[in-house]
Amino acid sequence: MSARWVVVSTGEPDRRTVVQALAETMPEKSMREAAAGEVLEILDGDSVPLAVELPRLIQLPGEILRLHPGAEVSAPAGSSIPEFFTAEGTGSDAPLWWLEVYATGGVPDGGRLADAFSHALARLTGGVVLMPDGVRS
């Protein structure tokens, strides 16, 4: 079964930054484009432990709270969770980027790799990670 991590950030997670996060967390892995360039697949031999959808600009940042009420929000080490994710928050006034990371089912360490990659990317882009249901940071 696959699981999804979501990186929400103030900085755009462009391809260079995605490659940097990959090099930091999985230097032995390679990647390839799929879905007409909209998805990056992280490769481990013949298996695909992670798939990364390229980022989208969030037009209405307050929608994050509506779409993911009560989501487990995790900040990278040394960072804090932005106020707009707290119970008192009303959403961000700043533009935000949304990027999805999928750990594919049946691949050993897929969840651990997705978590490490998502947190590295969040750190590089001034973001946080919305954890999959049932996964705690």
N, C-alpha and C positions, 0 to 999 in steps of 0.2 A: 504494500500500500504506500502511495506517495504522500508526502507531507509538504506544506508550503510555509515558507518564511517570507515576510514582506519587509523590505527596507523602505522606510519613509525618511527622506532627507531634505535638507535645505539646499544642498549642492547637487548638481546634476551628476549622477553616476554614469559618466560617459564610458566608452569602450576602453580608453586608456586606464581609467580608474578601476574598471572591472578586471582588466588584465593585472593591474597592480595588486588587487585583493587576492586574485587567484595565485599570483607568484608568492605572496606572503603566506598563504594558507595551504596551498597544494602545488609546490613548485615542480613536482614530478608528473603532474597531469597536463594534458593538452586540451585544446578546445576546437570546436568547429561551429560554423553557422548552420542554422536550420530554419525552417519556416520562413523562407524568403528573407533571411537576415534578421528576423525579429527575435530569434531565440539563439542563445549560445549554449551548446551542449559541452559539458566538461567530461572528458574522456579518461577512462582508466582501462587501457587495453581495448577490449571489444565492448565493455560496458559503459553506460552513461549514468554515473552516480548523481549528477546534478544537471538541471536545465535552468537557465537564467533568461527570463523574458527581459527585453530591453526596456529602459525606463519610460515612464509617461509623466508628463507634467500634470499635476492635479489642478484642475480649473477652479474647484470650490474646496479649498483645504478643510473647511469645517465638516465636509462629508466623511472624512476619515472616522470621526467619532460616531457618526450615524451608522456607517457601514460595519464598524468593528467595535460595537459597545462591549466594554469589559474585557477587551483583548489584553493578553499578557504583553506588556511593553517592556522591552529589555534594552538598556543603553550599553554601548561598548564600554569596556574597562576604562576608567578615568573620566567618563562622561556622566551626565545626569539626564533624566527624562524631562523633556520640555514641559513647561507648565500646561500647555494646551492639552496634554494627554491626561492630566489629573482630573479628579472629580469636579474641581472648580473651573477647569478650562472650558473654553468655548470654541476651540479650533484655532488654527494658525491664521495670522494676518499675512504671513509671508508665503510666497509660492513654495510648493513642496513637490518633490519627485517621488514616484512610486515604482518599485522594482520588485518583482517576484522571483524567488528562488525555490525550486522544487527538488526535493530529494526523492529519487525514484525508488520504488519499492523493490525489495529483493537484492539490493546492492549493499554489501557490508559497509558499515560506517557512513552511509549516505546522510543520515541525520546529523551525525557529528560534523561531517564536512560542510553541510549546508549551514549549520549553526556558526561554525568558525568563519566561513566565507561571508555570511550575512553580517556578522559583527565587525569583521574587518572592513567591509564595504561601508557600513554605517559610520565607522570611525573616520574613514577617509572623506566622507561626504557630509559630515555634520548631521548624522541621522540616528535613528533608533530602529529596532527590529520588533515587528509584531510577530510573536511566536505562534507556531501551529497549535491548534486545540490540543490540550493535554500535555504539552511540552512546556516545561518551566526553565527559565534561564538560570 
